[in-house]
Amino acid sequence: MHKRKVFEHEREARIVALLPSSIESVERDFDEQKCLTENPRGLKVPFKIEGALDEIYMSPYASEQHCAAVREAMETFAISVPIEWSHIADAPNP
């Protein structure tokens, strides 16, 4: 839940939901099927992306395939915001 200072400009929101569990101890009694059935790995939350994004920052290490996939997803979901390359890998200012 902590971010490095270099990412403070993102001002992102994170949602955490604590769900009740019927599994007493994952370490003591781990059963993958039981975990998937009783503790699903996701939770559907209604969300409208319109107005939630100002821009998308692309990793400086992203491959062209990754960039193409992001552009395709944006087109599929009619997301129209600028894509910027992250400067996280740039040399720091002296």
ABEGO torsion letter per residue (X at the ends): XBBBAAAAAAGBBBBBBBBBBABABAAABBBAAAAAAABBABBBBBBBABGABABBBBBAABBAAAAAAAAAAAAAAGBBBBBBBBAAABBBBX
